[in-house]
Amino acid sequence: MARQKISIAIDIETASKLLARLAKERKNGNSGTLSRSDLVEKAIKENINSLQNESEAGEAA
């Protein structure tokens, strides 16, 4: 899988949450062979999925 370079804009609160998640993953030893960029990518994808789920839940209500 080829890596793509992307640029995103996130607010300070979101960045703080992502960094906390990264630190938690590393502290728990869940990083395995994942690089820092892999962990950040994983956290961003999870954050995007969470935001999409919140949006869909709001639309359903």
mmCIF file of the N, C-alpha and C atoms, coordinates in Angstrom:
data_MODEL
# 
_entry.id   MODEL 
# 
loop_
_atom_site.group_PDB 
_atom_site.id 
_atom_site.type_symbol 
_atom_site.label_atom_id 
_atom_site.label_alt_id 
_atom_site.label_comp_id 
_atom_site.label_asym_id 
_atom_site.label_entity_id 
_atom_site.label_seq_id 
_atom_site.pdbx_PDB_ins_code 
_atom_site.Cartn_x 
_atom_site.Cartn_y 
_atom_site.Cartn_z 
_atom_site.occupancy 
_atom_site.B_iso_or_equiv 
_atom_site.pdbx_formal_charge 
_atom_site.auth_seq_id 
_atom_site.auth_comp_id 
_atom_site.auth_asym_id 
_atom_site.auth_atom_id 
_atom_site.pdbx_PDB_model_num 
ATOM 1   N N  . MET A 1 1  ? 0.848   -1.178 0.000  1.00 0.00 ? 1  MET A N  1 
ATOM 2   C CA . MET A 1 1  ? 0.000   0.000  0.000  1.00 0.00 ? 1  MET A CA 1 
ATOM 3   C C  . MET A 1 1  ? 0.891   1.240  0.000  1.00 0.00 ? 1  MET A C  1 
ATOM 4   N N  . ALA A 1 2  ? 0.717   2.067  -0.983 1.00 0.00 ? 2  ALA A N  1 
ATOM 5   C CA . ALA A 1 2  ? 1.520   3.287  -1.092 1.00 0.00 ? 2  ALA A CA 1 
ATOM 6   C C  . ALA A 1 2  ? 1.023   4.317  -0.088 1.00 0.00 ? 2  ALA A C  1 
ATOM 7   N N  . ARG A 1 3  ? 1.962   4.998  0.516  1.00 0.00 ? 3  ARG A N  1 
ATOM 8   C CA . ARG A 1 3  ? 1.598   6.051  1.467  1.00 0.00 ? 3  ARG A CA 1 
ATOM 9   C C  . ARG A 1 3  ? 1.298   7.325  0.704  1.00 0.00 ? 3  ARG A C  1 
ATOM 10  N N  . GLN A 1 4  ? 0.303   8.036  1.189  1.00 0.00 ? 4  GLN A N  1 
ATOM 11  C CA . GLN A 1 4  ? -0.040  9.320  0.613  1.00 0.00 ? 4  GLN A CA 1 
ATOM 12  C C  . GLN A 1 4  ? 0.221   10.390 1.652  1.00 0.00 ? 4  GLN A C  1 
ATOM 13  N N  . LYS A 1 5  ? 0.736   11.498 1.194  1.00 0.00 ? 5  LYS A N  1 
ATOM 14  C CA . LYS A 1 5  ? 0.950   12.621 2.095  1.00 0.00 ? 5  LYS A CA 1 
ATOM 15  C C  . LYS A 1 5  ? -0.302  13.479 2.052  1.00 0.00 ? 5  LYS A C  1 
ATOM 16  N N  . ILE A 1 6  ? -0.880  13.715 3.225  1.00 0.00 ? 6  ILE A N  1 
ATOM 17  C CA . ILE A 1 6  ? -2.086  14.525 3.297  1.00 0.00 ? 6  ILE A CA 1 
ATOM 18  C C  . ILE A 1 6  ? -1.888  15.648 4.295  1.00 0.00 ? 6  ILE A C  1 
ATOM 19  N N  . SER A 1 7  ? -2.648  16.678 4.110  1.00 0.00 ? 7  SER A N  1 
ATOM 20  C CA . SER A 1 7  ? -2.645  17.791 5.051  1.00 0.00 ? 7  SER A CA 1 
ATOM 21  C C  . SER A 1 7  ? -4.050  17.926 5.606  1.00 0.00 ? 7  SER A C  1 
ATOM 22  N N  . ILE A 1 8  ? -4.136  18.077 6.924  1.00 0.00 ? 8  ILE A N  1 
ATOM 23  C CA . ILE A 1 8  ? -5.433  18.287 7.549  1.00 0.00 ? 8  ILE A CA 1 
ATOM 24  C C  . ILE A 1 8  ? -5.301  19.407 8.564  1.00 0.00 ? 8  ILE A C  1 
ATOM 25  N N  . ALA A 1 9  ? -6.400  20.030 8.836  1.00 0.00 ? 9  ALA A N  1 
ATOM 26  C CA . ALA A 1 9  ? -6.426  21.069 9.862  1.00 0.00 ? 9  ALA A CA 1 
ATOM 27  C C  . ALA A 1 9  ? -7.278  20.551 11.013 1.00 0.00 ? 9  ALA A C  1 
ATOM 28  N N  . ILE A 1 10 ? -6.723  20.590 12.219 1.00 0.00 ? 10 ILE A N  1 
ATOM 29  C CA . ILE A 1 10 ? -7.467  20.169 13.397 1.00 0.00 ? 10 ILE A CA 1 
ATOM 30  C C  . ILE A 1 10 ? -7.308  21.225 14.477 1.00 0.00 ? 10 ILE A C  1 
ATOM 31  N N  . ASP A 1 11 ? -8.306  21.304 15.330 1.00 0.00 ? 11 ASP A N  1 
ATOM 32  C CA . ASP A 1 11 ? -8.227  22.293 16.402 1.00 0.00 ? 11 ASP A CA 1 
ATOM 33  C C  . ASP A 1 11 ? -7.357  21.769 17.548 1.00 0.00 ? 11 ASP A C  1 
ATOM 34  N N  . ILE A 1 12 ? -7.041  22.633 18.468 1.00 0.00 ? 12 ILE A N  1 
ATOM 35  C CA . ILE A 1 12 ? -6.158  22.295 19.583 1.00 0.00 ? 12 ILE A CA 1 
ATOM 36  C C  . ILE A 1 12 ? -6.736  21.158 20.426 1.00 0.00 ? 12 ILE A C  1 
ATOM 37  N N  . GLU A 1 13 ? -8.026  21.187 20.680 1.00 0.00 ? 13 GLU A N  1 
ATOM 38  C CA . GLU A 1 13 ? -8.654  20.143 21.500 1.00 0.00 ? 13 GLU A CA 1 
ATOM 39  C C  . GLU A 1 13 ? -8.507  18.773 20.843 1.00 0.00 ? 13 GLU A C  1 
ATOM 40  N N  . THR A 1 14 ? -8.760  18.706 19.544 1.00 0.00 ? 14 THR A N  1 
ATOM 41  C CA . THR A 1 14 ? -8.632  17.441 18.822 1.00 0.00 ? 14 THR A CA 1 
ATOM 42  C C  . THR A 1 14 ? -7.188  16.972 18.806 1.00 0.00 ? 14 THR A C  1 
ATOM 43  N N  . ALA A 1 15 ? -6.269  17.889 18.585 1.00 0.00 ? 15 ALA A N  1 
ATOM 44  C CA . ALA A 1 15 ? -4.848  17.533 18.579 1.00 0.00 ? 15 ALA A CA 1 
ATOM 45  C C  . ALA A 1 15 ? -4.435  16.989 19.941 1.00 0.00 ? 15 ALA A C  1 
ATOM 46  N N  . SER A 1 16 ? -4.919  17.602 21.001 1.00 0.00 ? 16 SER A N  1 
ATOM 47  C CA . SER A 1 16 ? -4.601  17.140 22.353 1.00 0.00 ? 16 SER A CA 1 
ATOM 48  C C  . SER A 1 16 ? -5.129  15.733 22.586 1.00 0.00 ? 16 SER A C  1 
ATOM 49  N N  . LYS A 1 17 ? -6.345  15.468 22.118 1.00 0.00 ? 17 LYS A N  1 
ATOM 50  C CA . LYS A 1 17 ? -6.930  14.131 22.273 1.00 0.00 ? 17 LYS A CA 1 
ATOM 51  C C  . LYS A 1 17 ? -6.116  13.096 21.501 1.00 0.00 ? 17 LYS A C  1 
ATOM 52  N N  . LEU A 1 18 ? -5.703  13.453 20.288 1.00 0.00 ? 18 LEU A N  1 
ATOM 53  C CA . LEU A 1 18 ? -4.923  12.522 19.473 1.00 0.00 ? 18 LEU A CA 1 
ATOM 54  C C  . LEU A 1 18 ? -3.572  12.229 20.111 1.00 0.00 ? 18 LEU A C  1 
ATOM 55  N N  . LEU A 1 19 ? -2.929  13.257 20.646 1.00 0.00 ? 19 LEU A N  1 
ATOM 56  C CA . LEU A 1 19 ? -1.637  13.052 21.302 1.00 0.00 ? 19 LEU A CA 1 
ATOM 57  C C  . LEU A 1 19 ? -1.789  12.223 22.577 1.00 0.00 ? 19 LEU A C  1 
ATOM 58  N N  . ALA A 1 20 ? -2.874  12.433 23.307 1.00 0.00 ? 20 ALA A N  1 
ATOM 59  C CA . ALA A 1 20 ? -3.125  11.636 24.509 1.00 0.00 ? 20 ALA A CA 1 
ATOM 60  C C  . ALA A 1 20 ? -3.344  10.176 24.141 1.00 0.00 ? 20 ALA A C  1 
ATOM 61  N N  . ARG A 1 21 ? -4.059  9.953  23.063 1.00 0.00 ? 21 ARG A N  1 
ATOM 62  C CA . ARG A 1 21 ? -4.304  8.584  22.603 1.00 0.00 ? 21 ARG A CA 1 
ATOM 63  C C  . ARG A 1 21 ? -2.997  7.920  22.180 1.00 0.00 ? 21 ARG A C  1 
ATOM 64  N N  . LEU A 1 22 ? -2.155  8.676  21.495 1.00 0.00 ? 22 LEU A N  1 
ATOM 65  C CA . LEU A 1 22 ? -0.850  8.164  21.076 1.00 0.00 ? 22 LEU A CA 1 
ATOM 66  C C  . LEU A 1 22 ? -0.019  7.775  22.294 1.00 0.00 ? 22 LEU A C  1 
ATOM 67  N N  . ALA A 1 23 ? 0.005   8.645  23.295 1.00 0.00 ? 23 ALA A N  1 
ATOM 68  C CA . ALA A 1 23 ? 0.761   8.362  24.513 1.00 0.00 ? 23 ALA A CA 1 
ATOM 69  C C  . ALA A 1 23 ? 0.209   7.124  25.217 1.00 0.00 ? 23 ALA A C  1 
ATOM 70  N N  . LYS A 1 24 ? -1.103  6.994  25.252 1.00 0.00 ? 24 LYS A N  1 
ATOM 71  C CA . LYS A 1 24 ? -1.736  5.845  25.897 1.00 0.00 ? 24 LYS A CA 1 
ATOM 72  C C  . LYS A 1 24 ? -1.369  4.557  25.167 1.00 0.00 ? 24 LYS A C  1 
ATOM 73  N N  . GLU A 1 25 ? -1.416  4.582  23.831 1.00 0.00 ? 25 GLU A N  1 
ATOM 74  C CA . GLU A 1 25 ? -1.054  3.398  23.035 1.00 0.00 ? 25 GLU A CA 1 
ATOM 75  C C  . GLU A 1 25 ? 0.379   2.981  23.338 1.00 0.00 ? 25 GLU A C  1 
ATOM 76  N N  . ARG A 1 26 ? 1.269   3.948  23.374 1.00 0.00 ? 26 ARG A N  1 
ATOM 77  C CA . ARG A 1 26 ? 2.682   3.639  23.633 1.00 0.00 ? 26 ARG A CA 1 
ATOM 78  C C  . ARG A 1 26 ? 2.886   3.136  25.058 1.00 0.00 ? 26 ARG A C  1 
ATOM 79  N N  . LYS A 1 27 ? 2.209   3.755  26.021 1.00 0.00 ? 27 LYS A N  1 
ATOM 80  C CA . LYS A 1 27 ? 2.349   3.355  27.428 1.00 0.00 ? 27 LYS A CA 1 
ATOM 81  C C  . LYS A 1 27 ? 1.862   1.925  27.632 1.00 0.00 ? 27 LYS A C  1 
ATOM 82  N N  . ASN A 1 28 ? 0.765   1.579  26.966 1.00 0.00 ? 28 ASN A N  1 
ATOM 83  C CA . ASN A 1 28 ? 0.189   0.245  27.102 1.00 0.00 ? 28 ASN A CA 1 
ATOM 84  C C  . ASN A 1 28 ? 0.934   -0.798 26.277 1.00 0.00 ? 28 ASN A C  1 
ATOM 85  N N  . GLY A 1 29 ? 1.899   -0.356 25.492 1.00 0.00 ? 29 GLY A N  1 
ATOM 86  C CA . GLY A 1 29 ? 2.664   -1.292 24.684 1.00 0.00 ? 29 GLY A CA 1 
ATOM 87  C C  . GLY A 1 29 ? 1.902   -1.819 23.490 1.00 0.00 ? 29 GLY A C  1 
ATOM 88  N N  . ASN A 1 30 ? 0.830   -1.132 23.106 1.00 0.00 ? 30 ASN A N  1 
ATOM 89  C CA . ASN A 1 30 ? 0.022   -1.580 21.978 1.00 0.00 ? 30 ASN A CA 1 
ATOM 90  C C  . ASN A 1 30 ? 0.590   -1.142 20.642 1.00 0.00 ? 30 ASN A C  1 
ATOM 91  N N  . SER A 1 31 ? 1.685   -0.398 20.682 1.00 0.00 ? 31 SER A N  1 
ATOM 92  C CA . SER A 1 31 ? 2.226   0.112  19.427 1.00 0.00 ? 31 SER A CA 1 
ATOM 93  C C  . SER A 1 31 ? 2.895   -0.985 18.616 1.00 0.00 ? 31 SER A C  1 
ATOM 94  N N  . GLY A 1 32 ? 3.381   -2.041 19.289 1.00 0.00 ? 32 GLY A N  1 
ATOM 95  C CA . GLY A 1 32 ? 4.015   -3.137 18.566 1.00 0.00 ? 32 GLY A CA 1 
ATOM 96  C C  . GLY A 1 32 ? 5.088   -2.639 17.631 1.00 0.00 ? 32 GLY A C  1 
ATOM 97  N N  . THR A 1 33 ? 4.943   -2.947 16.369 1.00 0.00 ? 33 THR A N  1 
ATOM 98  C CA . THR A 1 33 ? 5.917   -2.514 15.373 1.00 0.00 ? 33 THR A CA 1 
ATOM 99  C C  . THR A 1 33 ? 5.452   -1.269 14.638 1.00 0.00 ? 33 THR A C  1 
ATOM 100 N N  . LEU A 1 34 ? 4.372   -0.669 15.108 1.00 0.00 ? 34 LEU A N  1 
ATOM 101 C CA . LEU A 1 34 ? 3.855   0.519  14.441 1.00 0.00 ? 34 LEU A CA 1 
ATOM 102 C C  . LEU A 1 34 ? 4.764   1.712  14.697 1.00 0.00 ? 34 LEU A C  1 
ATOM 103 N N  . SER A 1 35 ? 4.960   2.501  13.662 1.00 0.00 ? 35 SER A N  1 
ATOM 104 C CA . SER A 1 35 ? 5.748   3.720  13.808 1.00 0.00 ? 35 SER A CA 1 
ATOM 105 C C  . SER A 1 35 ? 4.866   4.823  14.393 1.00 0.00 ? 35 SER A C  1 
ATOM 106 N N  . ARG A 1 36 ? 5.483   5.922  14.740 1.00 0.00 ? 36 ARG A N  1 
ATOM 107 C CA . ARG A 1 36 ? 4.734   7.067  15.268 1.00 0.00 ? 36 ARG A CA 1 
ATOM 108 C C  . ARG A 1 36 ? 3.698   7.533  14.248 1.00 0.00 ? 36 ARG A C  1 
ATOM 109 N N  . SER A 1 37 ? 4.093   7.608  12.981 1.00 0.00 ? 37 SER A N  1 
ATOM 110 C CA . SER A 1 37 ? 3.146   8.068  11.959 1.00 0.00 ? 37 SER A CA 1 
ATOM 111 C C  . SER A 1 37 ? 1.993   7.085  11.789 1.00 0.00 ? 37 SER A C  1 
ATOM 112 N N  . ASP A 1 38 ? 2.268   5.775  11.937 1.00 0.00 ? 38 ASP A N  1 
ATOM 113 C CA . ASP A 1 38 ? 1.197   4.778  11.868 1.00 0.00 ? 38 ASP A CA 1 
ATOM 114 C C  . ASP A 1 38 ? 0.201   4.978  13.001 1.00 0.00 ? 38 ASP A C  1 
ATOM 115 N N  . LEU A 1 39 ? 0.721   5.238  14.204 1.00 0.00 ? 39 LEU A N  1 
ATOM 116 C CA . LEU A 1 39 ? -0.155  5.454  15.354 1.00 0.00 ? 39 LEU A CA 1 
ATOM 117 C C  . LEU A 1 39 ? -0.984  6.721  15.191 1.00 0.00 ? 39 LEU A C  1 
ATOM 118 N N  . VAL A 1 40 ? -0.364  7.774  14.678 1.00 0.00 ? 40 VAL A N  1 
ATOM 119 C CA . VAL A 1 40 ? -1.092  9.026  14.454 1.00 0.00 ? 40 VAL A CA 1 
ATOM 120 C C  . VAL A 1 40 ? -2.166  8.811  13.397 1.00 0.00 ? 40 VAL A C  1 
ATOM 121 N N  . GLU A 1 41 ? -1.815  8.109  12.322 1.00 0.00 ? 41 GLU A N  1 
ATOM 122 C CA . GLU A 1 41 ? -2.790  7.821  11.263 1.00 0.00 ? 41 GLU A CA 1 
ATOM 123 C C  . GLU A 1 41 ? -3.968  7.027  11.830 1.00 0.00 ? 41 GLU A C  1 
ATOM 124 N N  . LYS A 1 42 ? -3.673  6.027  12.648 1.00 0.00 ? 42 LYS A N  1 
ATOM 125 C CA . LYS A 1 42 ? -4.720  5.211  13.272 1.00 0.00 ? 42 LYS A CA 1 
ATOM 126 C C  . LYS A 1 42 ? -5.625  6.071  14.147 1.00 0.00 ? 42 LYS A C  1 
ATOM 127 N N  . ALA A 1 43 ? -5.025  6.934  14.954 1.00 0.00 ? 43 ALA A N  1 
ATOM 128 C CA . ALA A 1 43 ? -5.802  7.795  15.844 1.00 0.00 ? 43 ALA A CA 1 
ATOM 129 C C  . ALA A 1 43 ? -6.673  8.765  15.057 1.00 0.00 ? 43 ALA A C  1 
ATOM 130 N N  . ILE A 1 44 ? -6.135  9.317  13.978 1.00 0.00 ? 44 ILE A N  1 
ATOM 131 C CA . ILE A 1 44 ? -6.907  10.247 13.149 1.00 0.00 ? 44 ILE A CA 1 
ATOM 132 C C  . ILE A 1 44 ? -8.091  9.532  12.517 1.00 0.00 ? 44 ILE A C  1 
ATOM 133 N N  . LYS A 1 45 ? -7.857  8.336  11.978 1.00 0.00 ? 45 LYS A N  1 
ATOM 134 C CA . LYS A 1 45 ? -8.952  7.573  11.368 1.00 0.00 ? 45 LYS A CA 1 
ATOM 135 C C  . LYS A 1 45 ? -10.030 7.254  12.396 1.00 0.00 ? 45 LYS A C  1 
ATOM 136 N N  . GLU A 1 46 ? -9.614  6.861  13.599 1.00 0.00 ? 46 GLU A N  1 
ATOM 137 C CA . GLU A 1 46 ? -10.583 6.569  14.652 1.00 0.00 ? 46 GLU A CA 1 
ATOM 138 C C  . GLU A 1 46 ? -11.357 7.826  15.037 1.00 0.00 ? 46 GLU A C  1 
ATOM 139 N N  . ASN A 1 47 ? -10.681 8.962  15.073 1.00 0.00 ? 47 ASN A N  1 
ATOM 140 C CA . ASN A 1 47 ? -11.336 10.219 15.403 1.00 0.00 ? 47 ASN A CA 1 
ATOM 141 C C  . ASN A 1 47 ? -12.346 10.594 14.317 1.00 0.00 ? 47 ASN A C  1 
ATOM 142 N N  . ILE A 1 48 ? -11.967 10.417 13.065 1.00 0.00 ? 48 ILE A N  1 
ATOM 143 C CA . ILE A 1 48 ? -12.878 10.709 11.952 1.00 0.00 ? 48 ILE A CA 1 
ATOM 144 C C  . ILE A 1 48 ? -14.094 9.802  12.028 1.00 0.00 ? 48 ILE A C  1 
ATOM 145 N N  . ASN A 1 49 ? -13.873 8.511  12.284 1.00 0.00 ? 49 ASN A N  1 
ATOM 146 C CA . ASN A 1 49 ? -14.988 7.570  12.406 1.00 0.00 ? 49 ASN A CA 1 
ATOM 147 C C  . ASN A 1 49 ? -15.910 7.965  13.547 1.00 0.00 ? 49 ASN A C  1 
ATOM 148 N N  . SER A 1 50 ? -15.335 8.389  14.661 1.00 0.00 ? 50 SER A N  1 
ATOM 149 C CA . SER A 1 50 ? -16.124 8.818  15.808 1.00 0.00 ? 50 SER A CA 1 
ATOM 150 C C  . SER A 1 50 ? -16.982 10.033 15.450 1.00 0.00 ? 50 SER A C  1 
ATOM 151 N N  . LEU A 1 51 ? -16.385 10.990 14.748 1.00 0.00 ? 51 LEU A N  1 
ATOM 152 C CA . LEU A 1 51 ? -17.129 12.184 14.338 1.00 0.00 ? 51 LEU A CA 1 
ATOM 153 C C  . LEU A 1 51 ? -18.251 11.828 13.369 1.00 0.00 ? 51 LEU A C  1 
ATOM 154 N N  . GLN A 1 52 ? -17.985 10.889 12.456 1.00 0.00 ? 52 GLN A N  1 
ATOM 155 C CA . GLN A 1 52 ? -19.013 10.454 11.511 1.00 0.00 ? 52 GLN A CA 1 
ATOM 156 C C  . GLN A 1 52 ? -20.160 9.773  12.248 1.00 0.00 ? 52 GLN A C  1 
ATOM 157 N N  . ASN A 1 53 ? -19.829 8.937  13.226 1.00 0.00 ? 53 ASN A N  1 
ATOM 158 C CA . ASN A 1 53 ? -20.867 8.254  14.003 1.00 0.00 ? 53 ASN A CA 1 
ATOM 159 C C  . ASN A 1 53 ? -21.716 9.254  14.775 1.00 0.00 ? 53 ASN A C  1 
ATOM 160 N N  . GLU A 1 54 ? -21.082 10.265 15.359 1.00 0.00 ? 54 GLU A N  1 
ATOM 161 C CA . GLU A 1 54 ? -21.819 11.302 16.083 1.00 0.00 ? 54 GLU A CA 1 
ATOM 162 C C  . GLU A 1 54 ? -22.738 12.060 15.137 1.00 0.00 ? 54 GLU A C  1 
ATOM 163 N N  . SER A 1 55 ? -22.244 12.342 13.947 1.00 0.00 ? 55 SER A N  1 
ATOM 164 C CA . SER A 1 55 ? -23.031 13.064 12.954 1.00 0.00 ? 55 SER A CA 1 
ATOM 165 C C  . SER A 1 55 ? -24.239 12.242 12.521 1.00 0.00 ? 55 SER A C  1 
ATOM 166 N N  . GLU A 1 56 ? -24.011 10.952 12.264 1.00 0.00 ? 56 GLU A N  1 
ATOM 167 C CA . GLU A 1 56 ? -25.103 10.075 11.852 1.00 0.00 ? 56 GLU A CA 1 
ATOM 168 C C  . GLU A 1 56 ? -26.127 9.909  12.968 1.00 0.00 ? 56 GLU A C  1 
ATOM 169 N N  . ALA A 1 57 ? -25.668 9.829  14.208 1.00 0.00 ? 57 ALA A N  1 
ATOM 170 C CA . ALA A 1 57 ? -26.578 9.703  15.346 1.00 0.00 ? 57 ALA A CA 1 
ATOM 171 C C  . ALA A 1 57 ? -27.423 10.968 15.484 1.00 0.00 ? 57 ALA A C  1 
ATOM 172 N N  . GLY A 1 58 ? -26.817 12.114 15.241 1.00 0.00 ? 58 GLY A N  1 
ATOM 173 C CA . GLY A 1 58 ? -27.541 13.381 15.304 1.00 0.00 ? 58 GLY A CA 1 
ATOM 174 C C  . GLY A 1 58 ? -28.592 13.491 14.221 1.00 0.00 ? 58 GLY A C  1 
ATOM 175 N N  . GLU A 1 59 ? -28.288 12.965 13.037 1.00 0.00 ? 59 GLU A N  1 
ATOM 176 C CA . GLU A 1 59 ? -29.240 12.995 11.931 1.00 0.00 ? 59 GLU A CA 1 
ATOM 177 C C  . GLU A 1 59 ? -30.413 12.062 12.190 1.00 0.00 ? 59 GLU A C  1 
ATOM 178 N N  . ALA A 1 60 ? -30.155 10.942 12.861 1.00 0.00 ? 60 ALA A N  1 
ATOM 179 C CA . ALA A 1 60 ? -31.198 9.963  13.139 1.00 0.00 ? 60 ALA A CA 1 
ATOM 180 C C  . ALA A 1 60 ? -32.154 10.451 14.232 1.00 0.00 ? 60 ALA A C  1 
ATOM 181 N N  . ALA A 1 61 ? -31.678 11.336 15.074 1.00 0.00 ? 61 ALA A N  1 
ATOM 182 C CA . ALA A 1 61 ? -32.500 11.812 16.203 1.00 0.00 ? 61 ALA A CA 1 
ATOM 183 C C  . ALA A 1 61 ? -33.549 12.793 15.779 1.00 0.00 ? 61 ALA A C  1 
# 
